[in-house]
Amino acid sequence: MADSRGDLNGSLQKALAALSRIVLGKEHPLRLALACLLARGHLLIEDIPGVGKTTLALALAKVFGLHFQRVQFTSDLLPADILGVSIFEPANGGFRFHPGPIFAQVVLADEVNRASPKTQSALLEAMEERQVTSEGVTRPLPQPFFVVATQNPDEQVGTFPLPESQLDRFLMRIGLGYPSASAERTLLQERERRDLLAELSPALTPPQVLALQREVAEVRVAPALLDYLMALVQATRAHPALRQGLSPRAALALRRSAQAWALIEGRGGVIPEDVQAVFTAVAGHRLHARENEAQRPLAEEILASVPIP
C-alpha cells in the first residue's frame, strides 16, 4: 500500500513538472489548480485574455489523461448547448438524448461571464450536483469531473458578473497575470504552446486521479490546525469591512484545499503553511466588502492578522 502511494505521489510530481514546462513561471497558480482538482472542486480563473488560461486547462486535461471539452460562452448560448438535448429520430420512433459538452472529465467554460445568467445557472447546477436531469431522466457526469471556468474582468464590455451564490460553487479563484521577464523570453524563444501540448504525455490515468482524490480525505488535520482554520473563519465574520464572513461550506472548502496542498507537498498531515498557501484562492471570491469600503486585499489582511497558534 505504501509503495502504491509512493508511486502515485511520484507521478503527481511528474505531472506538476510537465505543467510547469507548458505554463512558464507560474508555480503557485499551477499548484493551486492541481490542489483544486485533487480536492474535487472547480476552478475559476479571472484574468485578461492572452495570459494562458485556456492553455492551463488543456495542459491539466492532457497531463492527467482526462477527456476534455471546451465551451465558448456567448450571450446567445442556451442551457441545452451545454447539457445536451433530446432529438426525435423517425427511424426509432422516439427521442434520443444527445449529450452536451458537459459530459467530459475536464470542461473548459471559456469566458463564463459572457453568457446569460440562465445559462450560467445550468452549468453551475451540473457542477454542484455532478449530474444532469433532462426530461425526467438523471444522468451522472463522468468521474473525475472538473470544471475550469475563465472570466474576464468585470469592467470589460459584454459581461454578466456571476452572482455571489454562484461564485461560491467554485472551490478556488486564481489569476495568472503577466509572466516574469525571463519566463516571457523563454516563451518567445520556444515553439508555440499548442505544439508542446500535442507532445505532452499523460503522467497519470483517470483511476489514479480518483485514487489521489480519495487520499486527500485521509490527510490528517490536527486539533490545533482546526483551531487555526476556525480562527481565520471567525476573523472574516468579525471584520468591519465585510458584509458577511465565510460560511461553514467555505470552511470545509478551506480544510479540503489545505489537505490537497499537503498531499502535493508529500505530507501526511496539514500544517499552517498549507492553509496559508490556499487561503486567498479559497476565500478571496467569497469575501465581499461593504459598499463604502475601498477595494483592498481583504483576504491577505485577514491572513496576516490571525496568529498561528
Secondary structure as the mmCIF struct_conf table of DSSP 4:
data_model
#
loop_
_struct_conf.conf_type_id
_struct_conf.id
_struct_conf.beg_label_comp_id
_struct_conf.beg_label_asym_id
_struct_conf.beg_label_seq_id
_struct_conf.end_label_comp_id
_struct_conf.end_label_asym_id
_struct_conf.end_label_seq_id
HELX_RH_AL_P HELX_RH_AL_P1 ALA A 2 ILE A 22
BEND BEND1 VAL A 23 VAL A 23
TURN_TY1_P TURN_TY1_P1 LEU A 24 GLY A 25
HELX_RH_AL_P HELX_RH_AL_P2 GLU A 27 LEU A 38
TURN_TY1_P TURN_TY1_P2 ALA A 39 ARG A 40
STRN STRN1 LEU A 43 GLU A 46
TURN_TY1_P TURN_TY1_P3 PRO A 49 GLY A 50
BEND BEND2 VAL A 51 GLY A 52
HELX_RH_AL_P HELX_RH_AL_P3 LYS A 53 VAL A 63
TURN_TY1_P TURN_TY1_P4 PHE A 64 GLY A 65
STRN STRN2 PHE A 68 GLN A 72
TURN_TY1_P TURN_TY1_P5 SER A 75 ASP A 76
HELX_RH_AL_P HELX_RH_AL_P4 PRO A 79 LEU A 83
STRN STRN3 GLY A 84 GLU A 89
TURN_TY1_P TURN_TY1_P6 PRO A 90 GLY A 93
STRN STRN4 GLY A 94 PRO A 99
TURN_TY1_P TURN_TY1_P7 PRO A 101 ILE A 102
BEND BEND3 PHE A 103 GLN A 105
STRN STRN5 VAL A 106 ASP A 110
TURN_TY1_P TURN_TY1_P8 GLU A 111 GLU A 111
HELX_RH_3T_P HELX_RH_3T_P1 VAL A 112 ARG A 114
BEND BEND4 ALA A 115 ALA A 115
HELX_RH_AL_P HELX_RH_AL_P5 PRO A 117 GLU A 129
BEND BEND5 ARG A 130 ARG A 130
STRN STRN6 GLN A 131 SER A 134
TURN_TY1_P TURN_TY1_P9 GLU A 135 GLY A 136
STRN STRN7 VAL A 137 PRO A 140
HELX_LH_PP_P HELX_LH_PP_P1 LEU A 141 PRO A 142
BEND BEND6 GLN A 143 PRO A 144
STRN STRN8 PHE A 146 GLN A 151
TURN_TY1_P TURN_TY1_P10 ASP A 154 GLU A 155
BEND BEND7 GLN A 156 GLN A 156
TURN_TY1_P TURN_TY1_P11 VAL A 157 GLY A 158
HELX_LH_PP_P HELX_LH_PP_P2 PRO A 161 PRO A 163
HELX_RH_AL_P HELX_RH_AL_P6 GLU A 164 LEU A 167
TURN_TY1_P TURN_TY1_P12 ASP A 168 ARG A 169
BEND BEND8 LEU A 171 LEU A 171
STRN STRN9 MET A 172 ILE A 174
HELX_LH_PP_P HELX_LH_PP_P3 TYR A 178 SER A 180
HELX_RH_AL_P HELX_RH_AL_P7 ALA A 181 GLN A 189
BEND BEND9 GLU A 190 GLU A 190
HELX_RH_AL_P HELX_RH_AL_P8 ARG A 193 ALA A 198
TURN_TY1_P TURN_TY1_P13 GLU A 199 GLU A 199
HELX_LH_PP_P HELX_LH_PP_P4 LEU A 200 PRO A 202
BEND BEND10 ALA A 203 LEU A 204
HELX_RH_AL_P HELX_RH_AL_P9 PRO A 206 GLU A 218
BEND BEND11 VAL A 219 VAL A 219
STRN STRN10 ARG A 220 ARG A 220
HELX_RH_AL_P HELX_RH_AL_P10 PRO A 223 ALA A 238
TURN_TY1_P TURN_TY1_P14 PRO A 240 ALA A 241
STRN STRN11 LEU A 242 LEU A 242
BEND BEND12 ARG A 243 GLN A 244
HELX_RH_AL_P HELX_RH_AL_P11 PRO A 248 ILE A 264
TURN_TY1_P TURN_TY1_P15 GLU A 265 GLY A 266
BEND BEND13 GLY A 268 GLY A 268
STRN STRN12 GLY A 269 GLY A 269
HELX_RH_AL_P HELX_RH_AL_P12 PRO A 272 ALA A 283
HELX_RH_3T_P HELX_RH_3T_P2 GLY A 284 ARG A 286
STRN STRN13 ALA A 289 ALA A 289
TURN_TY1_P TURN_TY1_P16 GLU A 291 ASN A 292
BEND BEND14 GLU A 293 GLU A 293
HELX_LH_PP_P HELX_LH_PP_P5 ALA A 294 GLN A 295
HELX_RH_AL_P HELX_RH_AL_P13 LEU A 298 SER A 305
BEND BEND15 VAL A 306 VAL A 306
HELX_LH_PP_P HELX_LH_PP_P6 PRO A 307 ILE A 308
#
